[in-house]
Amino acid sequence: MKGDRLVVSQRELQRWQLMGLVEVGKITLGEAAVTMGVSYRHAKRIRARVKVEGVKGVVHRNRGRPSPRRTPEPIRERVLELSWGPYEGFNDSHFTEQLVDHYGIALSRETVRKLRRAAGIAAKRKHKARRHRKRRERKAQEGLMVLWDGSPHQWFGPEHPPCCLLPALDDATGKVLAARFFPFEGSAAYLWLLHRVVSDYGIPLSIYQDCHGALRRNDSHWSLQEQLAGRQEPTQVGMALESLGIEPIFALSPQAKGRIERLFGTLQDRLIAELKLAGISTMEAANAFLETTFIAEFNRRFAVAPRESQKAWHRLPQGLDLNRIISFHYRATVGNDNTVKLGGIVIDIPEGPCRRSYAKAKVEVRQLLDGSWRIYYGDTLIATHPSTALREPLRALQRKKYHTKGAQSYCWVYLASAPNGYGEQLISTMR
């Protein structure tokens, strides 16, 4: 009621008009009841109230009465008193927790939020409206797109240190192509995963991935050659993808790669339970379990049929040395003593044809995923070395005796070869 006026809703106005039609005999009370969506008995009650009270008879009886579920006034006052007092800098959720923990006032976060806003207490932070996201349709063919990512987690229970699980997922089918546990998410892990997928299935058209330092250059170091070319040299994984003709697609948010994020949710539910049931608590045993049992069972339950049966995997070209392409790549210059030195590793270069010396020659050094070393002069293998531990490569400045200002040259170096202090500076960009 506002002054002498009675404010009615559209629904109440419709009931008033229907009662008027009933009174003049235009419609029956039963027809009015159907139109109002009420029973005949309730329509009779409404008609009786209208005859006595007029238009007030269609107004709901609870109008103007406080709700029985309304927060009691003393509690409302106490909440606002605390909001303006010692908890002035608390956000709504944090303040709600404090009310329960310290004052025994159990209110929902939404109730507290409404009380504070009605009293003029602004939100601590402004929240942007959620961005509209459209579900991305699966690719039509198996092999058109592979998704991969790493999930650091305590996979063997809270009593064991965390490690990282890296799976590769086909977008069209949701099939897990390969998966393996590693100590951390790095270049060696992704190169292993790439080698397994290409060996078992073929070359995919594209790989969807995040902006992890092992996958995308996130540093600001540009060599003179890169400045002239107008692009940074890719990471070790990026060079392997480029050599195989695989297009890297970078996701700029976790939501953009939701399909593999949901896979991790499923794996953290099912895989952890199955590892515990099998009594597995080491990466070696877990990797064997993935290979022999879990992946096949997971795909049987969750993989779907693609829209098109023809597969899009590309076959490996004849004569392609996959081990050479999917490996760590370094550039080096052979010393006067026909050796190549990388940190503490010294690789002797045998004499070439016609007793040729390779001193001062620019060579390509490759460390394969089994840890062994190869040195190539062009496409000719000129030296090998036994396996050593795989070490994450770094981008470091090449030190030159005669250094020209503005002509800095950065290149991939073996970790032990990096200048003092440089490895610690850059290792954070790779993990």
N, C-alpha and C positions, 0 to 999 in steps of 0.2 A: 504494500500500500504506500503510495507516495502522495502525501497531502490528502485530497479528496478523491484522487484517482486510484483505480485498482488496476494493477499491471497483470495481465494474463498472458500465458504462452500461446503459441499457435495451436497446440493440441487442445488447450482448454477453450480457446475461442471456437474451435470446430465443434466441441461438445455443446457449447452454449447455442450455437446455430442449429445443431441437430435437434436439441430439445425444443427449440422454437418451432421447427418443422413438425415435430411430433404433436405439439399443442394445437397447431392449426389443421392437423389431419393430413398433411402432405405425405408423410411416411409413417410407418408403424414403429412402435418401440423396439420390436424385434429387429427390424431393418437398421434402426439407429445403433443397436447393440453390435451388430455385425460390422458396421462402418467404424465404430469406435474401437473394435477389437476387445470387447468385454463381454461378460456373460449377461444373460437377460436379467438375472436377479440384481446384478450390479447396476445395470442401466435403470432399473426401477428405483434404486437408491439415489442415483444421480438426479433423476426426474423429481423425486420427492424433495431433495435439498434445494433444487432450483425453484420449485414452487414456493418454498418458505423464504429462501435467502436471495433469490434472484441470481445474478451472475456470480456472486460469491460461492454459490453451490457447486460450481465446477472446479474451484480452486482446491488443490490438495491440502488435506488437513495438517500436514507436517510443515507447511510453508511458514517460515518465521521462527520455527522452533529449533533450538540447538540439537545437533546430532548426538545421540547417546554414546557414540564412539569418539566424540570430540575430546581432544587432550584437555584434561582438567586445567582450569585457569592458574592455580598455584604452580603447576609444573611448567606451563607456558611462560609464566613470569620468571621462573628460576632459570629456564633455558636461555631466555633473552638476557637476563642479568649476567650469566656466565659468559655469554657471547660478547657482551660489551666490556666485560671485565678481563679476567686472566686469560681467556681463550680467544681474545680478539683476533690474533693472527692465525688461528686454526682454520683449515678448510672444513667443509661440511662433514666429510667422511671421518676425518681425524677427530673432529669435535664430537661426533656421535659415539665413537669408540671411547672417548674420555668420559662422556656422560655415563656409560654403562660401567666402566672400570672403576671410576672414583666416586660416583654419586648414586649408582644404582638406578638411574633413569634409563629405562629401556624403550627407546623410540627408534623408528626406522629412519634411515638416512634421508628419505624423501620428506618425512614429516618435519625433521629438523630443518631441511632446506627451505620448505615452505614457510615455516615460522620466521626464519631469519630474513628471507626475502620480503615477507610482508612487513617486517619491522624496519626495512630499509638497509639491512646489512648486505652489502654486495658480495658476490662470489670472490674468493681469493684469486682465482685465475679465470680468465675468459676462455671458454671452450669453443673451438671452431665447430661449425656444423660438420657432421660426418660427410666425407666425400662419397658421392654416389659411385658404386663399383658394379660393373657388369660382369657376370660370370663368363669366363672365356670358354668357348666351345672347344672340345677336344679336336685334335688334328684327325684327319680322315684316315690316314694310313700309318701303319706301324713303321717307325724309322724316320718320319718327317721331323720329329722333335724329341729330344731326350732332355729330361730335367735332372739336375744333380745338385746336391747341397750337403753340408755337414751338420751334424747335431751333437755338440758336446753335452754329455749327460753322465750321470752315475748309473751306467747301464747294468752294473753288477751289484747294485744295492748301495745304501749310504755308507756302509763300512768299507767300501772299496773306492779308490780314487777314480775320478771321471776320465773317460776317454771319448773319442769321436767316432760316430758311425757315419759313413758316407755311402749312400745308395744312389743308383742311377735308375730313373723311372721313365718308361716310354709313355708319352703323352696320350697317344691314341688308345692304348689298351689299359693303362694303369699297371702294367706288368713291371715288377722289379727285375731289371736286367742284370744287375750285379750289386753287391753290397759288401762292405768290409769294415772292420774296426781298425782304427789307427790311433796312435798316441795323441795326435792333434791334427787339425785341419790345415793341410799345407800342400805344396806343389807335388811332392812324392805321392800323396794319397790320390790326388786328382789324376795324375799321370797313370797310376796303377789302374784306376777305374776306367779311364779312357782306353787303355790297352786291352782290358778284359772285354769291354763292350764291342770294340772294333774287331777283336779276334773272334768273339762268339757270334756276332750278328752282322757286322759290316759297318760301313761309315754312315752315320746319320746326316741328315741335311743341316740340322741346327742343334745347338745345345742352349737351353734356358738356364741361367745361372745368376747368382747375386754378384755384388761388387767386392767380394773378398780379395785381399791383396795377392793371393796366389792366382787369381783369375783375371784381374784387371789392374793395370798400373794406376795406383792411387798416389804416387809421389810426384814431385815437381821437378825432377831431374831430367834435363834434356841435353843430350849430346849434340855436338855440332852436326853430325849426320842426321839426327832426328829433326833438328831445326830446319835443315835444308829440305828434308822429306815432308815436313809438315805434320808428322805424327810420331808418337812415341813408339818405340819398339815394344811389342807385347811381352807379357810374362812368359815364363817357361811353358806353362800350360797353353797360353795363347799362341805361342809359336808352333806347338804341336797341332792345335786346331787349324791354324792357318795352312800348315803343310798338307793337312788332310782335306782341305777345302770345306771345313765345317764352320758354319756361321755362328758366332757367339752372340747371344741375345741377353742383355743385362736387365735384370729386374731391379727397379729402384725402390721397392718396398716389400716387406714380408707378404703383404696382401696380394701383390702381383704374382707371387709364386705359391699361391695358396694350395695348389694341388700337392706339392711335395711337403708343404708344412703340415697338411692334414695327414700325410703318410707318416710323418714323425710322431704325430699324436697317436696314431694306431700302433706304431712300432713300440712306443714307450709304454703302451698298455699291454700288448700281446707278447712282444719279444722279451721284455723284462720278466714277465711271468713264466714264460717257457724256459728261459735261461735258468731261472731259480729252480724250477721244477726238475731240470736236468742236472742241477748241481754244478753249473758252469760259472766260473768266476775269473777266467783269464781270457785275454784277447785271442790267443791262439786257438783255444778250445771253442770260443764263440764263433770265430771265423770258419772253423770246420763245421760247426752246427748250421751256420748260414748256408754253406755250400751244399751240404748233404741233405738237409731236412727242411729248414724254415722257408727259404725262398720259394721252393717248389710248392709247398703247402700254401703259402701266402698267395701266390699267383693263382692257384687252383680255386681259392675262395673269392678273391677280390678282382682279378683281372677281368676285363670286359672285351667283347668282340669289337674290332674297329668297324667304322662305317664302310670302308672299302677293304676287300680281302687282299688286294695286291700290296705287297710290302715295298717300302721306299728305301730300304738299305742299299747303299752302293757297295759293290764288291771291291776288294783291294786290288789295285792295279798289279799286273804281273811283274814280278821282280822287285816290288816295293819292300824295303827293309823296315818293317814296323818297329823293331827294337831300336833302330837308329833314330827314327822320327820321334817316337815317344820316349824321350830321355832328357837328361839335363844337358844343356848346350852351352859351351864356353868357347871364346876365341882366345888364341894364344900365339906367341911367337917362339919358335924354337931357338934355344940358346946356342952359343958358339960351341958348346960341348955336346950338341945334338941331344938335348934333353928338354922336356917341358916340365916346369915346376908349378904345382898348385898347392899352396900351403906346405904341408910336410910331405907331399907326394912328389916323387921324382920319377918321370917316365922316360926311359931311354928310347931314342929313335934309332932303329937299325939303319945301316946305309941302304940307299936306294939302288935302282938299276945302274949299272956301270959305275959302281962305287960312289954314287952320288951322295953328297951331304945335304941335309935339310936345314942347316944353320941359317937363321934369320927368316925362315919361311913362315908365312902366316898359315896356321892350321886350325882345324875344327876339333875341339875336344868334346867327347860325349861320355857321360857316365850313365850307363844303362840302369834299369830299375833293379837289377840283381846286384848292383854295386860295382860291377866291372867297368873298366875304362877302355875307350877306343879313341884313336887319333886318326883323323882323315886329312889328307892333302888333296883338296878337290873332292873327288869321289873315290879316291884310292885309300884303302886302309893301310896305314904305314906303321902302326904300333898298337899294342894292347897292354893292359896292366891288370893284375888281380883285383878282386872286389875289395872295396872299402865301404865304410858306413855312408849312407846317403845323408848329405847335409843340405839344408835349405839354401839355395843360391841367393845372392844379394846384388843390387845395383850399386856399384862403387865407382869413385873417380879414379881414372887411370893417371898415375903420377908420371909426368914426363920431365926429362932433364931440362929441355928448352920449352917452357910452357908459354903459349901466346895467350894474352888476355882475351876472354870471350870465346875461346876455342876449347872449352872443357870437354872432355870425352868420358862419358860414363859407359860402363859395360857390365855384363853379368860376370861375377867372380865367385869362385868357390869360397865358402864362408871363412875358412882358415886363412885365405889370401887377402881378406879385406884389410884396409889400413886400420891402425890401432884406434879403437873407439868407434869406428864406422859401422862395424857389424851390430853393436848394441843399439846404435842410432836407427838403423834401418830394419832390424829384425821385427820391430813392432809393426811396421807397415806390411809385413808379409803374413801376419797372423791375425 
